[in-house]
Amino acid sequence: MGHIINSKEEIYHALAERLSKTPEGAPINEELMAILHRLYSESEALVGSKFSSIPMTLEKIATLTGIEEKELKIILDGMSDKGLILDIPRKNSFYYMLAPMLVGFFEYTFMRTGDDVNLKELAELFETYFHSAGVMKEIAGLDTKVMRTLIYENIISLAVETEVLDYERASEIIRESGGGAITMCACRHEASHLGKACDAPVEVCMSLGGAAEWIVRKGLGKPATVDDLLRVLDETQKLGLVHLCDNVLNKPTYICNCCGCCCKVLRGINEQQVFATQPSNFIPSLELESCISCGLCTDKCQINAIIMTDQGNGVEVPVLRSEVCIGCGVCSDACPSGSLIMSRRDVLSVPPENGREKLKRMATEKGR
């Protein structure tokens, strides 16, 4: 079993060390330790600290922890119900994976309701944690980001003669998934416990395909057909929310519909200049002749990537901060004169093929 952990604090610190070594990471500080103490029982912390980086069987975990299988199964079931681990059905058994911080047990905690945990206290701890020095920068990823941005499909100009590829189209991702689940937006729910939530709807996050089966099984979301998911996509686009999904080429596991005031990822851009989402392969350009200087693009942008600037003649026009823009298309969709045209970026980004490849890249880039 290797080093035997004895004291309670050693157990929780070993868990924190294990979480910090996930590809996504979780920098260790006082707030993280407080969060872990509130989410994990001591026995759960001990089990979590022993997880490897690959899915494991009950038998393997029993060997690593020294806990008898019957007792261990009860612990694992409890951890799964809290979203601390994922239990993945395989034939007549399960494989178990440790959930990372983000995207992981933060979301699963705030997809829940009820009084089994103090959500207000946890919201305050997570809020402080994600604003601690270096935390979002670590979790965001280096070259390989946790998420990627999906452009609004309806505003690609035919005049630009640009094809939107299937992996760039939220509607096609949803159709290929065959359906999924609709869940509570964890970020907006957390913000409600801080008294900071906006008026955007809460039940608008989507889990897709096989990943949604776990969400439904754990009572964290309700089943949704392809049509249900497409309806949410349309509704959130009308509200000017930003579509973000898992940064993979094939079979993304979720699509979030995000605002700049609640979303951890977009707030990371607004408040810390940290980018946890890969920009889309599109960027807007302004046709000045048709611009009516209404400022709607500035008002609608969730990350302040467009500012109205006086050109010296008393007339303000939008100016793009290209280093900030993630190519979501919200500004173009809002423009009443059609002056903001979305076109291909000069350098295109292709996502990792799948989740395994994404995590492998992230781990390699961080030297893990």
N, C-alpha and C positions, 0 to 999 in steps of 0.2 A: 504493500500500500504506500510505500514511501514515507515521507515525514508524517508523523502522527500529530494532529492538531488537538490541543487540549483545552485551552481557555476559550471562553465565549468570544472575546475580542479577536483572538487569533482566527477563529472560525470565520467571522465576518470580514476580517481583513483578507483572508485567503479567497473568499468569494469576490471581494472587490478587485483583487489582483487578477483573478480569472476573467472577470468582465472587462477589465482594462486591456486584456490581451486579445479580445475579439477583434476581427477586422475593422469593425466600426469604432471600437474603443469606448472607454468610459473613464476619463481621468479621475483619480482618487482624490477626494477632499472631504472636508467635514460634512458637507451636504450629502454627498453620495453615501457616506456611512450612515447618516441619519435615515436616508431613504431606504437603504437595505435593511436596517433594523426594523423598519415599519412594515415592509413588504414580506420579508422572509422570517419564518420562525427559525430558531437555532438549528433544528434538524434539517430544515430546507436549505439553510445557508451552507451547512456541512456538505449536503448532497450536491448543491450547485457548484461548490468549489472544486469538486472532483470531475466535472464534465470535461471531456476532450473537445476538440474542434469539429469532430464528425459525429453524426447520429450514432447513438449507442443503444444496445439492448438492455433490458432489465437485468439480465445475468451479468453483463459487463459492469454495469453500475454497481451491482451488489458486490462484485469482486473488488472494485475500487474503493468502496465505502466501508466494506465489512458489515453492512446491514443485511439482515435476513430478507429474502425476496418478498415475502408476504408483507412485512412491515414497510419495506421500501416502496412497494407498489402503492400503498396508502399515501406515503409522502409524495410520490411522483404525481399521483392523481390530484392531490391538493395543490401542488405547484402548477400543474397544468390548468386547473380551474382558475387560478389567479393570473395566468398568462406569464408565469416565470419560466416555464419551459413549454416546448411544443411536443405533443405526443402524436407521432405520425404512424397511421395504420400500415402495416406490412403483412400481408397474408393473414395469419391468425394471431399476430402479435403486434407490438408497437416498437418503434424506435423513438428515442428521446433526444431533443436538442435544447441547449440552453438558449433562452431568448436574450438577445442583446438589449442595450438600453434604448436605442433608437435606430431603425424602426423596430420596436419590440415591446418590452414591458411597460414603457411609458404609455404607449398607445393602449395596450390592453388594460392598464389600470384605469384610464379615463374613458374607455368604452363601457365601463361598468357603471351601474348605479347601485344604491343600497348603502347600508350602514356597517358593512363588514370591515371597512377601513375609513379613516378620517380623510376624506378627499380634499377638504379645505387645507388641512395641514400639509398633505402631500403636494397639493398645488403650489403652496408657498415654498416648499423645499425644492421642487423641480424648477420653479421659476428662478430661484436663487442659483441653483446648480447650473442651469443652462446659460446664465449670465456670468458665471465664474470664469476667470481668466483661462483661456485655452480650451475650454470644454467644447464649444460648438466647432471651433477650428479643427479639433481632433476628430470629432464625430463626422464632420462634413466630408472628409476624405481629401486626398491630394489630387492627382489627375483624375482618378475614378471617384465619382460622386455617388452618394447614397441614392439620390433621386434624379430624374430628368424631367424637363419641361415639355408639355405637349401643346402645340400651337392650336388655336381655334381654326378648325378646318375651313369654315365658311368664308374666311377673309383672304384666302390665297388668290391673288389676282391672276386671272387667265392671261392677262396681257404679259405677265412675266414669264409665261410658259414654263411654270415650275410644277413638277409632280410631287405630291405629298406621298411618301412611301408608307406602306402599311404599318410599319413599326412607329411611325410618327403620328398616326391617326388614332385618336382616342376611340372613335366609333368602331374602327376595325379591331382594335384590341379587345373591346367589349364583345363584339360579335364572335371573334375567335375563341373567347373564353367560354362561350356557351351559357353564360349567366354567372351569378355569384351571390353576393350578400351586400346589403346596405347597413352601414354601421354609424354609430355616433362619432362625430369628429372629436377626437381626443383633445386636440388643441383648443377648440372652442369650448368644450366642456370644462377643461381645466381653467380657462379664462373666466368662465362663469363663477367658479368658486373663488376667484380673485376679484370679482366685481368688475371685470374688464371686458367681458364678451361683447362683440358687436351684434347686430341684429340679423346677420346671415344665418340661414337654417343650420341646424346641428346634424340632422340625420342625412348626410350627403356624401359620406365617404364610402368607397366601393372596395370590396375584396372580390377577387376574381377566380373563377375556375376552382381547381382543387384546393387552393388556399382558403377559399370561402367556406369549405366544408368544415374546417376546424373552427372558424369563427361562429358558424351556426351551431355546431355541436357544443360549444362552450357558452352559448347564450349571449354572445357579444354582438350579434347582428341578426337580421332577418333575411331569409332567402329572397333572391331577386332574379327575375328573368332578364334576358337580354333587353327586352323592351322597357322593363323597369329601370335598368341601368342607363339606357339611352335617354330616358325621360329625365333622370337626375342630371345627366350631362347637359342636356338642353336647358334645364332650369337654372343650373349654376352658371352656365355661360351667359344667360340673360342678366344675371346678377353681377357679372364681371369678375367672377372668381377664377383663380389660376389653376389649371389642371396640371398636377404633378403625378408621376408614376414611378414605380420601381425602375432603376436605371439598368434595364436589361433589354436585349433585342427581342427575345422570344418569351411569350407568356408572362408578362408582368403580373404580379400578385395583387396589386392594388392601384387605384387611382384616387387621389385626394383632390378636393376642390377648395382652394386655399385663399385666405385673405391676408393682407399684410399686417393686420393688427393682432391676430391670434396665432397664426401658423408659426410653429417653431422655425421652419426653414425660411420663410419669407421675412420673419422678424430678425432672423440671423443676418439677412442682407441689410435690412433697414437699420438695425441697431448696432451691429458688430462688423458689418462689411465682410461677412463670412458666407460663402456660397456652398450650400449642401445640395444644390440641384444643378445638373448639367443644362446649360441653355439649349433651347431648340436650335435647329439648323436654319432658323429664319431670324430676320431682324428688320425693323421698320425703317423706311426712309420717307422724308417729307417732300411732297410736291407743293412748294411754297405758293405757286400761282393760285391754287384752289383753296388754300387754307383760309378759314374765316376767323381765326384767332379766338375761338370760343373757349379753349382751355379744357374741354372735356377729356382729352387724352391725359392731361396732367392729373385731373381729378380722379380718373378711373384707374390709373396705374397703381398697382399694389406695392411697388417697391421704389417709387420716386425716380424712375429711370428717365422721365421726361419732365423738363422744367420750362415754364414760359419765360422768355427772355426778350427784353426790349432791344430791337435792332438799331436803335438810334433815331428812329423817326416817330417815336411815340406809339408804335404798334408792336405788340408782343406776339411772338411766334414760338411754337414748341421747338425745343432743342433736345436731341436725344443724348443721354449719357450712355454711350455704347458699351462702356466697360461695366455697366450695371445691368443693362437690358438682358433678360433671359428669354426673349423671343416668344412670349406667350400669346401675343396678338390681341390682348385686351384693349389696348389703345386704338388699334386699327378698327376693331369691331365697334368701338364707341364713336369713332370719327364721323360726323354727319355729312362731311363734304367728300369723303373718300380720299383725303389727302395723305394719309399714312398707308403706304404700300409695303406689304411684307414680301421680302425676297430672300433668296438663299444667301447665307453667310459665305464668305470667301473660303473659309476653312471649315469642312464638315466634320462632325463627330459621329462615330458609330458606337453604339452602346456595347458593353460586354454581351456575349451570346446568351448567357443565362445567369441565374443567381449564384451558382457555384463559381463561374468565371469572374463575376463581379467581386465576390468576397476574396477570391484568390488574388486578383489584381490589387485590391485594397490592402490586403495583408502584405503583399510583396512591396508595395510602395511605402508601407510603414515599417518595413524590416521585421515582419512577424512570421 
